[in-house]
Amino acid sequence: MVSTVGEEELHAFADQLGLKRDWFQSRELGNASCAHYDVTRSVRLKAIKLGAVAVTGRQLVLLNYDGMRRRGLLQLHPFQEKELADLAHLLKPHGAG
């Protein structure tokens, strides 16, 4: 489980789901390429019921690439830029523009 907003939102949502902070993984901790919690299928379904947006593995990788692009570590191919724009629309908070 990841957040497109930030770690505070991620931790708050994890708390709602009953996840332990010890399960958190991040680049800063040296145990992952992006901040996330691994979740079971049942926790994933509960998260979706609470408003999480389900994404594919490819979309998750693209989100990670976008973070790398914003940090100046990677340049995306034009087709990836379009795919990312489509994904950003999907992940836009409900009721936002």
C-alpha positions as CSV (number, residue, x, y, z in Angstrom):
1,M,0.0,0.0,0.0
2,V,1.4,3.4,-1.0
3,S,0.3,7.0,-0.9
4,T,0.4,9.6,-3.6
5,V,0.1,12.3,-1.0
6,G,2.8,11.4,1.5
7,E,4.0,9.3,4.4
8,E,1.7,11.0,7.0
9,E,-1.3,10.0,4.9
10,L,0.1,6.5,4.4
11,H,0.7,6.0,8.2
12,A,-2.8,7.4,9.1
13,F,-4.4,5.0,6.6
14,A,-2.3,2.1,7.9
15,D,-3.4,3.0,11.4
16,Q,-7.1,2.7,10.3
17,L,-6.3,-0.7,8.9
18,G,-4.6,-1.9,12.1
19,L,-1.1,-2.2,10.5
20,K,1.9,-2.0,12.7
21,R,4.4,0.8,12.1
22,D,7.2,-1.8,12.2
23,W,5.8,-3.1,8.9
24,F,6.5,0.2,7.1
25,Q,9.2,0.0,4.4
26,S,10.9,2.9,2.6
27,R,13.9,4.0,0.6
28,E,15.2,5.9,3.7
29,L,15.0,2.8,5.8
30,G,16.9,1.0,3.1
31,N,14.4,-1.8,2.8
32,A,12.4,-0.7,-0.3
33,S,12.5,1.6,-3.3
34,C,9.4,3.6,-2.2
35,A,7.5,4.1,1.0
36,H,4.9,1.4,1.4
37,Y,3.2,-1.3,3.5
38,D,2.9,-4.9,2.2
39,V,-0.7,-6.0,2.8
40,T,-2.6,-9.2,2.6
41,R,-5.5,-9.6,0.2
42,S,-8.1,-9.2,3.0
43,V,-6.4,-5.9,4.2
44,R,-6.2,-4.7,0.6
45,L,-10.0,-5.3,0.2
46,K,-10.7,-3.5,3.4
47,A,-8.5,-0.6,2.3
48,I,-10.4,-0.3,-1.0
49,K,-13.7,-0.2,0.9
50,L,-12.3,2.7,3.0
51,G,-11.4,4.6,-0.2
52,A,-8.1,3.3,-1.4
53,V,-7.7,3.1,-5.2
54,A,-6.6,-0.2,-6.5
55,V,-3.8,0.0,-9.1
56,T,-2.0,-2.6,-11.2
57,G,1.7,-3.6,-10.6
58,R,2.5,-1.6,-13.8
59,Q,0.8,1.5,-12.5
60,L,2.6,1.2,-9.2
61,V,6.0,1.0,-11.0
62,L,5.0,4.0,-13.1
63,L,4.2,6.0,-9.9
64,N,7.7,5.0,-8.6
65,Y,9.2,6.1,-11.9
66,D,7.4,9.4,-11.5
67,G,8.9,10.0,-8.1
68,M,12.4,9.3,-9.6
69,R,11.6,11.6,-12.5
70,R,10.7,14.4,-10.1
71,R,13.9,13.9,-8.2
72,G,15.8,14.2,-11.5
73,L,16.9,10.6,-11.5
74,L,15.0,9.4,-14.5
75,Q,13.5,10.7,-17.8
76,L,10.2,9.1,-18.8
77,H,9.4,8.1,-22.4
78,P,6.5,10.1,-24.0
79,F,4.2,7.1,-23.8
80,Q,5.0,6.8,-20.1
81,E,4.2,10.5,-19.6
82,K,0.7,9.9,-21.2
83,E,0.2,6.8,-19.1
84,L,1.2,8.7,-16.0
85,A,-1.3,11.6,-16.9
86,D,-4.1,9.0,-17.2
87,L,-3.1,7.5,-13.9
88,A,-3.0,10.9,-12.2
89,H,-6.6,11.4,-13.3
90,L,-7.6,8.1,-11.9
91,L,-6.0,8.9,-8.5
92,K,-7.4,12.4,-8.2
93,P,-9.3,12.8,-5.0
94,H,-13.1,12.5,-5.4
95,G,-14.6,15.9,-5.9
96,A,-11.3,17.6,-7.0
97,G,-11.4,19.5,-10.3
